[in-house]
Amino acid sequence: YLLLFQIFLLRLPIIYGVTIAMGVFFVVVGLTFFMEGLRLGLMPFGETIGAILPRNSKLPTILGFAFLLGIGATFAEPAISVLKKAGGGVQPGDAPLLYSLLNDFSGQLVLAVGVGVGIAVAMGILRFFFGWSLKVFIIPLVTLLLTLTLYAYADPLLSPVIGLAWDCGAVTTGPVTVPLVLALGIGVCRIIGNDNPQSSGGADAGFGIVTLASLLPILAVLLLAFYHQFARDYYGGESYQGSLVMET
């Protein structure tokens, strides 16, 4: 597909074709083993933990573990490492706050995304226990995100951060987080549904955590951007102390 797209649509020559072919081959092989590892190890692991935790632990312990699991799964996402490297292509003069988030505050950015996923997993587990509808979380979150996005769009400093924030929602729904979080939710729901027939849980209720895990990182990144805008410690700000030497 890529070959036809480049030749017939873009009409560009294939440069370093052998290298690209070898890279695609290794990607296919790597993803094959990766998917087998998920199917044989990671998903059963998450489902087993989700089935055992409700029986042997209290709700605060379960929520704390779910929070840490969400953070750990985010750090293990391959797209997170790509996100860290994306800052090199941002011109600080064109988007100073975006540049600082991807370079000076890249650790805070990744941590904010991880915390967002962790809170989402904990909220999903809490929803299973009390039988809350997903709409209770989705409608206020989407409304809040749209409001903050419109506010950021009107600000030239915050506007470039919008794309980064919404892309972070896609970063967290990768090949590590989704299978592990789904397996955990299904395992928890299966036990809760068996112990409480009146509960609205059940294996199908395990779905929905991924939606929360897509929305809360967006909120976390936007709030992080608002904080640094207020602190004025981004590139060009009054309190900037980054490693980049500014031209006078």
N, C-alpha and C positions, 0 to 999 in steps of 0.2 A: 504493500500500500504506500509506504513512504517513498519507495523507489519510483513508482508511477506518479505520485504526487509531485515529486521534485522534477521529474523529466518532462511530463506533459503539462502540468499546471504552472509550476514556477519556471520551468525551462532553464534550469541551472545544471551545470555539469556535476557529476559525482566526484567529489574530492576525498581522497583517502578512503576509497571504497573498501579495500581489504581490511583496514583497521575498523571501520564502521561495522562491517559484516562480522568480524570477530567479536566486537563488543556486543552486538545483538545476540550472537550465539551464546556468549557467556551469560547474558541477562536471562535468556530463555532457560538455560540449564540451572542457573541460580534460583530463579523463581519456581522452577519445578521442584527442586529440593526444599525450598522454603515452604511451598504450599503443602508438601507432604509432612514437613515438620509441624505445621499448624494443625493439620488433620489428625496426626498421630499423637502429638504431644501437647501443644499449647491449648487447644480447645477442650480436650478431655480434662486437662489440668484445671482450667478455669471453671468448668462445669462441676468438677468434684469439689473444689473449694466452695463454690456457691451452694452445693448441697450439704456440706458438712458445717459450714459456719453458722447457719441459723439454729442448728441443733446443739452446738457446743458453746456458743457465745451469745452475749447480750447485744441489743441493738446498737449501743454506742461503739462497741468493738467492731461490729460488722461494718458500720458506716466509716469508721477510721480506716479499716483495712481496704474498703472499696475506694476511699479517697487516695490512699497511697498506691493502690493498684492502678488507678487512672493516671496518676503522675508518672509512675514507672513505665507504663505502656506508652505514654507520650514520648518520654525520653528515648525509648527504643525504636520509635518510628524512623524509617529511613529518610522521610521527607524533612524531618527536623534538621538533620545535618545539611541538607540542601538549603534550608531556610537560613541557616547561619552564614552560608557562603554567598547568599544573594545580595548582601549589603555591599559587596565590592562593585556592583554595577550602578549604584545610586550616586548621583552627583550631589554633594552636600549643599552646593549653592542653590540647586533647583528645589530640593525637598529636604531642608535641614532636619526636621523632626523625624522624618522617615529614615534618613541616614543615621541619625543617632540611635534610633531603635534597633536598626539592623547591625550596627557596629559598636557604638559605645555601650548600649544597653542590651546587647544580644542575649546575655545570660538572663536578664530580667524578662525579656520577651519570651524565651523558651519556658522559663518558670511560670510566667503568667498563663501561657497556653496549657502547661501541665496542670496547674491549679484549677483552671477552668474545666478540664476533663475530669479531674478528681472530684470536684464538686458535682459535676453532672452525673458521674457514676453513683456517688452517695445519694443524690436526689432521686435517681432511678430506683435504687434499692429501697429508699424510704417510701417511695410511691408504691412499691410492691407490698410493703408491710401494711399500709393503711388503705390500700385499694383506691388510691386517688386516680382520677382521670388524667391522661396526658395533656388534655386541653388546659388544665389548671396551670401547667408550667409553660406550655408552648405559646399561648395567646399573650400573656404578659411579657414574656421574653422577646417575642417577635415585635411587639409594640414598642418596647423599650429600645430594641436594637434599631428599628426604623427611625425612632425619634433622635437617638444619638447620631445615627448616620447622616440624617438631614442637617443636624446641627454642625457636624464636622464638615459636611459638604460646603457649608456657607463660610467656613474659615479657611483661608488659603494655606495656613500652616498645617491644619489637620486634614485637609482634603486628600493629600497623597497617601495618608495612612489608611484610608477606607479600604482600598484594595488589599492591603496587607492584612488588615483585621479579618475581612471576610474570607480571604484565602486561608487563614489559619484555621478556619472551621473545616476546610477540606483537608488540611494537613493532618488533623487529628483523626480523620476517618480513613486511616490507612490499613495496610495488611496486618499490622500487629494489634492495634487497638480494637478494631471492629470484631474480629473473631474472639478475642479474649473477653471483651466486655459483654458481648452477646452470650457467650458460654456461661459467664458468671451470672448474668441476669436470668438465664433460663434455668440454671441450677437452683438459684434462690427461689424463683417462682414455683418450681416444681415441688419443693419442700413446703413452702407456704401454702400452696394450693391443696396439698395432701393433708396438712395439719388443720387447715381451716376451709372446709368446703364452701362456706359462705363468702370467702374472699373472691375478689375479682381477678386474682392472680391466675396462675397457670402458665404453661410454657409459652403460649402466644403472647402473654404480657411481658415477656422478657425483651421484646422488641420495643423500641422507644428510647432506650438509653443512648443509642447512637445519635438520635436527633438532638437530645440534650447535649451530648458531647460535641456536636457541631455548632451549637448556638453559644454556649457559655464561653468557649475560647474567644469568640468574636467580641463578646462583652468585655472579657478580661483585657484584650489588647487595646480596645478603645479606651477603657478606663486607665490603662497604663499610659497611653498617649496623652490623655487629659491631664494626668498627674504631672508628666514632664513638661507639658505646655505651661501649667500653672507654676512649676518650679523654675522654669526658664533655664534649665540646665542642658538643653539640646544645643546642637552646633549653631553658633551665632547668638545664642542667648546670653543674658547677662551673667548667668552662673555656670557657663559651660566650662568644664574641666576635663574634656576628653583628650584623647591622645593625638588627635589631628591638630597640627599647627595651622592656625588661621592666618591668612594673608592680611596684612595691614594696608 
